[in-house]
């Protein structure tokens, strides 16, 4: 098998800062022949996704408008890991801010590279167990979120029926499924 080598960056492009992400186009060299190629790079912080489950086995889901697809989506709570914050702390904070629910226990499910072709960040998924409603939530400016409860057993139908289509949300549920299927 041929060993692959990194593509050296020849020039760093002008960076455009959009607060939640930075975009630039760098010039890189093909390590096989030195030919130059432009590559877009989207720099953003790590993210978290939280599968919240109430004491009576209800999933805490949210609906919100997503500009990329110009429609309202059904998802799990999640958001950005702030500078200096651990993913676990970010998961608990995002769950509470977006839904008003607080978890008795958080379980790390794993993390994935969100889009390694363009981005360096990871998405960390958590299972929040024993969630109880503490308040109505404290959404960030620019967020408009509706909270819904669904039976935990409805996850396969929600995904396969097209109600949940966000790929990183599907990954979180898959990570939960994989962890549950490992013999202990």
Contact map, one row per residue, 1 for C-alpha under 8 A:
1110000000000000000000000000000000000000000000000000000000000000000000000000000000000000000000000000000000000000000000000000000000000000000000000000000000000000000000000000000000000000
1111000000000000000000000000000000000000000000000000000000000000000000000000000000000000000000000000000000000000000000000000000000000000000000000000000000000000000000000000000000000000
1111100000000000000000000000000000000000000000000000000000000000000000000000000000000000000000000000000000000000000000000000000000000000000000000000000000000000000000000000000000000000
0111110000000000000000000000000000000000000000000000000000000000000000000000000000000000000000000000000000000000000000000000000000000000000000000000000000000000000000000000000000000000
0011111000000000000000000000001000000000000000000000000000000000000000000000000000000000000000000000000000000000000000000000000000000000000000000000000000000000000000000000000000000000
0001111100000000000000000000001000000000000000000000000000000000000000000000000000000000000000000000000000000000000000000000000000000000000000000000000000000000000000000000000000000000
0000111110000000000000000001111000000000000000000000000000000000000000000000000000000000000000000000000000000000000000000000000000000000000000000000000000000000000000000000000000000000
0000011111000000000000000001111000000000000000000000000000000000000000000000000000000000000000000000000000000000000000000000000000000000000000000000000000000000000000000000000000000000
0000001111110000000000000111100000000000000000000000000000000000000000000000000000000000000000000000000000000000000000000000000000000000000000000000000000000000000000000000000000000000
0000000111110000000000000111100000000000000000000000000000000000000000000000000000000000000000000000000000000000000000000000000000000000000000000000000000000000000000000000000000000000
0000000011111000000000000111000000000000000000000000000000000000000000000000000000000000000000000000000000000000000000000000000000000000000000000000000000000000000000000000000000000000
0000000011111100000000011110000000000000000000000000000000000000000000000000000000000000000000000000000000000000000000000000000000000000000000000000000000000000000000000000000000000000
0000000000111110000000011110000000000000000000000000000000000000000000000000000000000000000000000000000000000000000000000000000000000000000000000000000000000000000000000000000000000000
0000000000011111000000011000000000000000000000000000000000000000000000000000000000000000000000000000000000000000000000000000000000000000000000000000000000000000000000000000000000000000
0000000000001111100001111000000000000000000000000000000000000000000000000000000000000000000000000000000000000000000000000000000000000000000000000000000000000000000000000000000000000000
0000000000000111110001110000000000000000000000000000000000000000000000000000000000000000000000000000000000000000000000000000000000000000000000000000000000000000000000000000000000000000
0000000000000011111111100000000000000000000000000000000000000000000000000000000000000000000000000000000000000000000000000000000000000000000000000000000000000000000000000000000000000000
0000000000000001111111100000000000000000000000000000000000000000000000000000000000000000000000000000000000000000000000000000000000000000000000000000000000000000000000000000000000000000
0000000000000000111111000000000000000000000000000000000000000000000000000000000000000000000000000000000000000000000000000000000000000000000000000000000000000000000000000000000000000000
0000000000000000111111000000000000000000000110000000000000000000000000000000000000000000000000000000000000000000000000000000000000000000000000000000000000000000000000000000000000000000
0000000000000000111111100000000000000000011110000000000000000000000000000000000000000000000000000000000000000000000000000000000000000000000000000000000000000000000000000000000000000000
0000000000000011111111110000000000000000011100000000000000000000000000000000000000000000000000000000000000000000000000000000000000000000000000000000000000000000000000000000000000000000
0000000000000011110011111000000000000001111000000000000000000000000000000000000000000000000000000000000000000000000000000000000000000000000000000000000000000000000000000000000000000000
0000000000011111000001111100000000000001110000000000000000000000000000000000000000000000000000000000000000000000000000000000000000000000000000000000000000000000000000000000000000000000
0000000000011110000000111110000000000111100000000000000000000000000000000000000000000000000000000000000000000000000000000000000000000000000000000000000000000000000000000000000000000000
0000000011111000000000011111000000000111100000000000000000000000000000000000000000000000000000000000000000000000000000000000000000000000000000000000000000000000000000000000000000000000
0000000011111000000000001111100000011110000000000000000000000000000000000000000000000000000000000000000000000000000000000000000000000000000000000000000000000000000000000000000000000000
0000001111100000000000000111110000011110000000000000000000000000000000000000000000000000000000000000000000000000000000000000000000000000000000000000000000000000000000000000000000000000
0000001111000000000000000011111011111000000000000000000000000000000000000000000000000000000000000000000000000000000000000000000000000000000000000000000000000000000000000000000000000000
0000001100000000000000000001111111111000000000000000000000000000000000000000000000000000000000000000000000000000000000000000000000000000000000000000000000000000000000000000000000000000
0000111100000000000000000000111111000000000000000000000000000000000000000000000000000000000000000000000000000000000000000000000000000000000000000000000000000000000000000000000000000000
0000000000000000000000000000011111000000000000000000000000000000000000000000000000000000000000000000000000000000000000000000000000000000000000000000000000000000000000000000000000000000
0000000000000000000000000000111111100000000000000000000000000000000000000000000000000000000000000000000000000000000000000000000000000000000000000000000000000000000000000000000000000000
0000000000000000000000000000111111110000000000000000000000000000000000000000000000000000000000000000000000000000000000000000000000000000000000000000000000000000000000000000000000000000
0000000000000000000000000000110011111000000000000000000000000000000000000000000000000000000000000000000000000000000000000000000000000000000000000000000000000000000000000000000000000000
0000000000000000000000000011110001111100000000000000000000000000000000000000000000000000000000000000000000000000000000000000000000000000000000000000000000000000000000000000000000000000
0000000000000000000000000011110000111110000000000000000000000000000000000000000000000000000000000000000000000000000000000000000000000000000000000000000000000000000000000000000000000000
0000000000000000000000001111000000011111000000000000000000000000000000000000000000000000000000000000000000000000000000000000000000000000000000000000000000000000000000000000000000000000
0000000000000000000000001111000000001111100000000000000000000000000000000000000000000000000000000000000000000000000000000000000000000000000000000000000000000000000000000000000000000000
0000000000000000000000111100000000000111110000000000000000000000000000000000000000000000000000000000000000000000000001000000000000000000000000000000000000000000000000000000000000000000
0000000000000000000000111100000000000011111000000000000000000000000000000000000000000000000000000000000000000000000001100000000000000000000000000000000000000000000000000000000000000000
0000000000000000000011110000000000000001111100000000000000000000000000000000000000000000000000000000000000000000000001110000000000000000000000000000000000000000000000000000000000000000
0000000000000000000011100000000000000000111110000000000000000000000000000000000000000000000000000000000000000000000000111000000000000000000000000000000000000000000000000000000000000000
0000000000000000000111000000000000000000011111000000000000000000000000000000000000000000000000000000000000000000000000111000000000000000000000000000000000000000000000000000000000000000
0000000000000000000110000000000000000000001111100000000000000000000000000000000111000000000000000000000000000000000000001100000000000000000000000000000000000000000000000000000000000000
0000000000000000000000000000000000000000000111110000000000000000000000000000000110000010000000000000000000000000000000001111000000000000000000000000000000000000000000000000000000000000
0000000000000000000000000000000000000000000011111000000000000000000000000000011110000010000000000000000000000000000000001111000000000000000000000000000000000000000000000000000000000000
0000000000000000000000000000000000000000000001111100000000000000000000000000011110000010011000000000000000000000000000000011110000000000000000000000000000000000000000000000000000000000
0000000000000000000000000000000000000000000000111110000000000000000000000001111000000000001000000000000000000000000000000011110000000000000000000000000000000000000000011001000000000000
0000000000000000000000000000000000000000000000011111000000000000000000000001110000000000001000100000000000000000000000000000111100000000000000000000000000000000000000000001000000000000
0000000000000000000000000000000000000000000000001111100000110000000000000001100000000000000000000000000000000000000000000000111100000000000000000000000000000000000000000001100000000000
0000000000000000000000000000000000000000000000000111110000111000000000000001100000000000000000100000001000000000000000000000001110100000000000000000000000000000000000000000000000000000
0000000000000000000000000000000000000000000000000011111111110000000000000000000000000000000000000000000000000000000000000000001111100000000000000000000100000000000000000000000000000000
0000000000000000000000000000000000000000000000000001111111110000000000000000000000000000000000000000000000000000000000000000000011110000000000000000000000000000000000000000000000000000
0000000000000000000000000000000000000000000000000000111111000000000000000000000000000000000000000000000000000000000000000000000011110000000000000000000000000000000000000000000000000000
0000000000000000000000000000000000000000000000000000111111000000000000000000000000000000000000000000000000000000000000000000000000000000000000000000000000000000000000000000000000000000
0000000000000000000000000000000000000000000000000000111111100000000000000000000000000000000000000000000000000000000000000000000000000000000000000000001100000000000000000000000000000000
0000000000000000000000000000000000000000000000000000111111110000000000000000000000000000000000000000000000000000000000000000000000000000000000000000111100000000000000000000000000000000
0000000000000000000000000000000000000000000000000011110011111000000000000000000000000000000000000000000000000000000000000000000000000000000000000000111100000000000000000000000000000000
0000000000000000000000000000000000000000000000000011110001111100000000000001100000000000000000000010000000000000000000000000000000000000000000000011110000000000000000000000000000000000
0000000000000000000000000000000000000000000000000001000000111110000000000111100000000000000000000000000000000000000000000000000000000000000000000011110000000000000000000000000000000000
0000000000000000000000000000000000000000000000000000000000011111000000000111100000000000000000000010000000000000000000000000000000000000000000001111000000000000000000000000000000000000
0000000000000000000000000000000000000000000000000000000000001111100000011110000000000000000000000000000000000000000000000000000000000000000000001111000000000000000000000000000000000000
0000000000000000000000000000000000000000000000000000000000000111110000011100000000000000000000000000000000000000000000000000000000000000000000111100000000000000000000000000000000000000
0000000000000000000000000000000000000000000000000000000000000011111001111000000000000000000000000000000000000000000000000000000000000000000000010000000000000000000000000000000000000000
0000000000000000000000000000000000000000000000000000000000000001111111111000000000000000000000000000000000000000000000000000000000000000000000000000000000000000000000000000000000000000
0000000000000000000000000000000000000000000000000000000000000000111111100000000000000000000000000000000000000000000000000000000000000000000000000000000000000000000000000000000000000000
0000000000000000000000000000000000000000000000000000000000000000011111000000000000000000000000000000000000000000000000000000000000000000000000000000000000000000000000000000000000000000
0000000000000000000000000000000000000000000000000000000000000000011111100000000000000000000000000000000000000000000000000000000000000000000000000000000000000000000000000000000000000000
0000000000000000000000000000000000000000000000000000000000000000111111110000000000000000000000000000000000000000000000000000000000000000000000000000000000000000000000000000000000000000
0000000000000000000000000000000000000000000000000000000000000000111011111000000000000000000000000000000000000000000000000000000000000000000000000000000000000000000000000000000000000000
0000000000000000000000000000000000000000000000000000000000000011110001111100000000000000000000000000000000000000000000000000000000000000000000000000000000000000000000000000000000000000
0000000000000000000000000000000000000000000000000000000000000011110000111110000000000000000000000000000000000000000000000000000000000000000000000000000000000000001111000000000000000000
0000000000000000000000000000000000000000000000000000000000001111000000011111000000000000000000000000000000000000000000000000000000000000000000000000000000000000001110000000000000000000
0000000000000000000000000000000000000000000000000000000000001110000000001111100000000000000000000000000000000000000000000000000000000000000000000000000000000000000101001000000000000000
0000000000000000000000000000000000000000000000001111000000011100000000000111110000000000000000000000000000000000000000000000000000000000000000000000000000000000000000001000000000000000
0000000000000000000000000000000000000000000000001111000000011100000000000011111000000000000001100110000000000000000000000000000000000000000000000000000000000000000000000000000000000000
0000000000000000000000000000000000000000000000111100000000000000000000000001111100000000001001100000000000000000000000000000000000000000000000000000000000000000000000000000000000000000
0000000000000000000000000000000000000000000000111000000000000000000000000000111110000000011001000000000000000000000000000000000000000000000000000000000000000000000000000000000000000000
0000000000000000000000000000000000000000000011110000000000000000000000000000011111000000010000000000000000000000000000000000000000000000000000000000000000000000000000000000000000000000
0000000000000000000000000000000000000000000011110000000000000000000000000000001111101110010000000000000000000000000000000000000000000000000000000000000000000000000000000000000000000000
0000000000000000000000000000000000000000000010000000000000000000000000000000000111111000010000000000000000000000000000000000000000000000000000000000000000000000000000000000000000000000
0000000000000000000000000000000000000000000000000000000000000000000000000000000011111000000000000000000000000000000000000000000000000000000000000000000000000000000000000000000000000000
0000000000000000000000000000000000000000000000000000000000000000000000000000000001111100000000000000000000000000000000000000000000000000000000000000000000000000000000000000000000000000
0000000000000000000000000000000000000000000000000000000000000000000000000000000011111110110000000000000000000000000000000000000000000000000000000000000000000000000000000000000000000000
0000000000000000000000000000000000000000000000000000000000000000000000000000000010011111110000000000000000000000000000000000000000000000000000000000000000000000000000000000000000000000
0000000000000000000000000000000000000000000001110000000000000000000000000000000010001111111000000000000000000000000000000001000000000000000000000000000000000000000000000000000000000000
0000000000000000000000000000000000000000000000000000000000000000000000000000000000000111111100000000000001010000000000000000010000000000000000000000000000000000000000000000000000000000
0000000000000000000000000000000000000000000000000000000000000000000000000000000000001111111110000000000000000000000000000000000000000000000000000000000000000000000000000000000000000000
0000000000000000000000000000000000000000000000010000000000000000000000000000001111001111111111000000000000000000000000000000000000000000000000000000000000000000000000000000000000000000
0000000000000000000000000000000000000000000000011100000000000000000000000000011000000011111111100000000000000000000000000000010000000000000000000000000000000000000000000000000000000000
0000000000000000000000000000000000000000000000000000000000000000000000000000000000000001111111110000011001000000000000000000000000000000000000000000000000000000000000000000000000000000
0000000000000000000000000000000000000000000000000000000000000000000000000000000000000000111111111000000000000000000000000000000000000000000000000000000000000000000000000000000000000000
0000000000000000000000000000000000000000000000000000000000000000000000000000111000000000011111111100000000000000000000000000000000000000000000000000000000000000000000000000000000000000
0000000000000000000000000000000000000000000000000101000000000000000000000000110000000000001111111111110000000000000000000000000000000000000000000000000000000000000000000000000000000000
0000000000000000000000000000000000000000000000000000000000000000000000000000000000000000000111111111110000000000000000000000000000000000110000000000000000000000000000000000000000000000
0000000000000000000000000000000000000000000000000000000000000000000000000000000000000000000011111111000000000000000000000000000000000000111100000000000000000000000000000000000000000000
0000000000000000000000000000000000000000000000000000000000000000000000000000100000000000000001111111000000000000000000000000000000000000111000001000000000000000000000000000000000000000
0000000000000000000000000000000000000000000000000000000000010100000000000000100000000000000000111111100000000000000000000000000000000001110000000010000000000000000000000000000000000000
0000000000000000000000000000000000000000000000000000000000000000000000000000000000000000000000111111110000000000000000000000000000001111110000000000000000000000000000000000000000000000
0000000000000000000000000000000000000000000000000000000000000000000000000000000000000000000000110011111000000000000000000000000000111110100000000000000000000000000000000000000000000000
0000000000000000000000000000000000000000000000000000000000000000000000000000000000000000000100110001111100000000000000000000000000111100000000000000000000000000000000000000000000000000
0000000000000000000000000000000000000000000000000001000000000000000000000000000000000000000100000000111111000000000000000000000111110000000000000000000000000000000000000000000000000000
0000000000000000000000000000000000000000000000000000000000000000000000000000000000000000000000000000011111000000000000000000000111100000000000000000000000000000000000000000000000000000
0000000000000000000000000000000000000000000000000000000000000000000000000000000000000000000000000000001111100000000000000000000111000000000000000000000000000000000000000000000000000000
0000000000000000000000000000000000000000000000000000000000000000000000000000000000000001000100000000001111110000000000000000011110000000000000000000000000000000000000000000000000000000
0000000000000000000000000000000000000000000000000000000000000000000000000000000000000000000000000000000011111000000000000000011110000000000000000000000000000000000000000000000000000000
0000000000000000000000000000000000000000000000000000000000000000000000000000000000000001000000000000000001111100000000000001111000000000000000000000000000000000000000000000000000000000
0000000000000000000000000000000000000000000000000000000000000000000000000000000000000000000000000000000000111110000000000001111000000000000000000000000000000000000000000001001100100000
0000000000000000000000000000000000000000000000000000000000000000000000000000000000000000000000000000000000011111000000000001110000000000000000000000000000000000000000000000001000000000
0000000000000000000000000000000000000000000000000000000000000000000000000000000000000000000000000000000000001111100000000111100000000000000000000000000000000000000000000000000000000000
0000000000000000000000000000000000000000000000000000000000000000000000000000000000000000000000000000000000000111110000000111000000000000000000000000000000000000000000000000000000000000
0000000000000000000000000000000000000000000000000000000000000000000000000000000000000000000000000000000000000011111100011110000000000000000000000000000000000000000000000000000000000000
0000000000000000000000000000000000000000000000000000000000000000000000000000000000000000000000000000000000000001111100111110000000000000000000000000000000000000000000010000000000000000
0000000000000000000000000000000000000000000000000000000000000000000000000000000000000000000000000000000000000000111111111000000000000000000000000000000000000000000000000000000000000000
0000000000000000000000000000000000000000000000000000000000000000000000000000000000000000000000000000000000000000111111111000000000000000000000000000000000000000000000000000000000000000
0000000000000000000000000000000000000000000000000000000000000000000000000000000000000000000000000000000000000000001111100000000000000000000000000000000000000000000000000000000000000000
0000000000000000000000000000000000000001110000000000000000000000000000000000000000000000000000000000000000000000001111110000000000000000000000000000000000000000000000000000000000000000
0000000000000000000000000000000000000000111100000000000000000000000000000000000000000000000000000000000000000000011111111000000000000000000000000000000000000000000000000000000000000000
0000000000000000000000000000000000000000011100000000000000000000000000000000000000000000000000000000000000000000111101111100000000000000000000000000000000000000000000000000000000000000
0000000000000000000000000000000000000000001111100000000000000000000000000000000000000000000000000000000000000000111100111110000000000000000000000000000000000000000000000000000000000000
0000000000000000000000000000000000000000000011100000000000000000000000000000000000000000000000000000000000000011110000011111000000000000000000000000000000000000000000000000000000000000
0000000000000000000000000000000000000000000001111000000000000000000000000000000000000000000000000000000000000011110000001111100000000000000000000000000000000000000000010000000000000000
0000000000000000000000000000000000000000000001111000000000000000000000000000000000000010000000000000000000011111000000000111110000000000000000000000000000000000000000000000000000000000
0000000000000000000000000000000000000000000000011110000000000000000000000000000000000000000000000000000000011110000000000011111000000000000000000000000000000000000000000001001000000000
0000000000000000000000000000000000000000000000011110000000000000000000000000000000000001001000000000000001111100000000000001111100000000000000000000000000000000000000000001000000000000
0000000000000000000000000000000000000000000000000111100000000000000000000000000000000000000000000000000001111000000000000000111110000000000000000000000000000000000000000000000100000000
0000000000000000000000000000000000000000000000000111100000000000000000000000000000000000000000000000001111100000000000000000011111100000000000000000000000000000000000000000000000000000
0000000000000000000000000000000000000000000000000001111000000000000000000000000000000000000000000000001111100000000000000000001111100000000000000000000000000000000000000000000000000000
0000000000000000000000000000000000000000000000000000111000000000000000000000000000000000000000000000001110000000000000000000000111110000000000000000000000000000000000000000000000000000
0000000000000000000000000000000000000000000000000001111000000000000000000000000000000000000000000000111100000000000000000000000111111000000000000000000000000000000000000000000000000000
0000000000000000000000000000000000000000000000000000011000000000000000000000000000000000000000000000111000000000000000000000000001111100000000000000000000000000000000000000000000000000
0000000000000000000000000000000000000000000000000000000000000000000000000000000000000000000000000001110000000000000000000000000000111111000000000000000000000000000000000000000000000000
0000000000000000000000000000000000000000000000000000000000000000000000000000000000000000000000000001110000000000000000000000000000011111000000000000000000000000000000000000000000000000
0000000000000000000000000000000000000000000000000000000000000000000000000000000000000000000000000001100000000000000000000000000000001111100000000000000000000000000000000000000000000000
0000000000000000000000000000000000000000000000000000000000000000000000000000000000000000000000000011000000000000000000000000000000001111110000000000000000000000000000000000000000000000
0000000000000000000000000000000000000000000000000000000000000000000000000000000000000000000000011111100000000000000000000000000000000011111000000000000000000000000000000000000000000000
0000000000000000000000000000000000000000000000000000000000000000000000000000000000000000000000011111000000000000000000000000000000000001111100000000000000000000000000000000000000000000
0000000000000000000000000000000000000000000000000000000000000000000000000000000000000000000000001100000000000000000000000000000000000000111110111000000000000000000000000000000000000000
0000000000000000000000000000000000000000000000000000000000000000000000000000000000000000000000001000000000000000000000000000000000000000011111100000000000000000000000000000000000000000
0000000000000000000000000000000000000000000000000000000000000000000000000000000000000000000000000000000000000000000000000000000000000000001111100000000000000000000000000000000000000000
0000000000000000000000000000000000000000000000000000000000000000000000000000000000000000000000000000000000000000000000000000000000000000000111110000000000000000000000000000000000000000
0000000000000000000000000000000000000000000000000000000000000001000000000000000000000000000000000000000000000000000000000000000000000000001111111000000000000000000000000000000000000000
0000000000000000000000000000000000000000000000000000000000000001100000000000000000000000000000000000000000000000000000000000000000000000001001111100000000000000000000000000000000000000
0000000000000000000000000000000000000000000000000000000000000111000000000000000000000000000000000100000000000000000000000000000000000000001000111110000000000000000000000000000000000000
0000000000000000000000000000000000000000000000000000000000000111000000000000000000000000000000000000000000000000000000000000000000000000000000011111000000000000000000000000000000000000
0000000000000000000000000000000000000000000000000000000000011110000000000000000000000000000000000010000000000000000000000000000000000000000000001111100000000000000000000000000000000000
0000000000000000000000000000000000000000000000000000000000011110000000000000000000000000000000000000000000000000000000000000000000000000000000000111110000000000000000000000000000000000
0000000000000000000000000000000000000000000000000000000001111000000000000000000000000000000000000000000000000000000000000000000000000000000000000011111000000000000000000000000000000000
0000000000000000000000000000000000000000000000000000000001111000000000000000000000000000000000000000000000000000000000000000000000000000000000000001111101000000000000000000000000000000
0000000000000000000000000000000000000000000000000000000011100000000000000000000000000000000000000000000000000000000000000000000000000000000000000000111111100000000000000000000000000000
0000000000000000000000000000000000000000000000000000100011100000000000000000000000000000000000000000000000000000000000000000000000000000000000000000011111100000000000000000000000000000
0000000000000000000000000000000000000000000000000000000000000000000000000000000000000000000000000000000000000000000000000000000000000000000000000000001111110000000000000000000000000000
0000000000000000000000000000000000000000000000000000000000000000000000000000000000000000000000000000000000000000000000000000000000000000000000000000011111111100000000000000000000000000
0000000000000000000000000000000000000000000000000000000000000000000000000000000000000000000000000000000000000000000000000000000000000000000000000000001111111110000000000000100000000000
0000000000000000000000000000000000000000000000000000000000000000000000000000000000000000000000000000000000000000000000000000000000000000000000000000000011111111000000000000000000000000
0000000000000000000000000000000000000000000000000000000000000000000000000000000000000000000000000000000000000000000000000000000000000000000000000000000001111111100000000000000000000000
0000000000000000000000000000000000000000000000000000000000000000000000000000000000000000000000000000000000000000000000000000000000000000000000000000000001111111111100000000000000000000
0000000000000000000000000000000000000000000000000000000000000000000000000000000000000000000000000000000000000000000000000000000000000000000000000000000000111111111110000100000000000000
0000000000000000000000000000000000000000000000000000000000000000000000000000000000000000000000000000000000000000000000000000000000000000000000000000000000011111111000000000000000000000
0000000000000000000000000000000000000000000000000000000000000000000000000000000000000000000000000000000000000000000000000000000000000000000000000000000000001111111100000000000000000000
0000000000000000000000000000000000000000000000000000000000000000000000000000000000000000000000000000000000000000000000000000000000000000000000000000000000000111111110000000000000000000
0000000000000000000000000000000000000000000000000000000000000000000000001100000000000000000000000000000000000000000000000000000000000000000000000000000000000111111110000000000000000000
0000000000000000000000000000000000000000000000000000000000000000000000001110000000000000000000000000000000000000000000000000000000000000000000000000000000000110111111001100000000000000
0000000000000000000000000000000000000000000000000000000000000000000000001100000000000000000000000000000000000000000000000000000000000000000000000000000000000010011111101100000000000000
0000000000000000000000000000000000000000000000000000000000000000000000001010000000000000000000000000000000000000000000000000000000000000000000000000000000000000000111111100000000000000
0000000000000000000000000000000000000000000000000000000000000000000000000000000000000000000000000000000000000000000000000000000000000000000000000000000000000000000011111110000000000000
0000000000000000000000000000000000000000000000001000000000000000000000000000000000000000000000000000000000000000010000000010000000000000000000000000000000000000000001111111000000000000
0000000000000000000000000000000000000000000000001000000000000000000000000011000000000000000000000000000000000000000000000000000000000000000000000000000000000000000111111111100000000000
0000000000000000000000000000000000000000000000000000000000000000000000000000000000000000000000000000000000000000000000000000000000000000000000000000000000000010000111111111110000000000
0000000000000000000000000000000000000000000000000000000000000000000000000000000000000000000000000000000000000000000000000000000000000000000000000000000000000000000000111111111000000000
0000000000000000000000000000000000000000000000001110000000000000000000000000000000000000000000000000000000001000000000000000110000000000000000000000000000000000000000011111111100000000
0000000000000000000000000000000000000000000000000010000000000000000000000000000000000000000000000000000000000000000000000000000000000000000000000000000000100000000000001111111110000000
0000000000000000000000000000000000000000000000000000000000000000000000000000000000000000000000000000000000000000000000000000000000000000000000000000000000000000000000000111111111000000
0000000000000000000000000000000000000000000000000000000000000000000000000000000000000000000000000000000000001100000000000000100000000000000000000000000000000000000000000011111111100000
0000000000000000000000000000000000000000000000000000000000000000000000000000000000000000000000000000000000001000000000000000001000000000000000000000000000000000000000000001111111110000
0000000000000000000000000000000000000000000000000000000000000000000000000000000000000000000000000000000000000000000000000000000000000000000000000000000000000000000000000000111111111000
0000000000000000000000000000000000000000000000000000000000000000000000000000000000000000000000000000000000000000000000000000000000000000000000000000000000000000000000000000011111111100
0000000000000000000000000000000000000000000000000000000000000000000000000000000000000000000000000000000000001000000000000000000000000000000000000000000000000000000000000000001111111100
0000000000000000000000000000000000000000000000000000000000000000000000000000000000000000000000000000000000000000000000000000000000000000000000000000000000000000000000000000000111111110
0000000000000000000000000000000000000000000000000000000000000000000000000000000000000000000000000000000000000000000000000000000000000000000000000000000000000000000000000000000011111110
0000000000000000000000000000000000000000000000000000000000000000000000000000000000000000000000000000000000000000000000000000000000000000000000000000000000000000000000000000000001111111
0000000000000000000000000000000000000000000000000000000000000000000000000000000000000000000000000000000000000000000000000000000000000000000000000000000000000000000000000000000000011111
0000000000000000000000000000000000000000000000000000000000000000000000000000000000000000000000000000000000000000000000000000000000000000000000000000000000000000000000000000000000000111
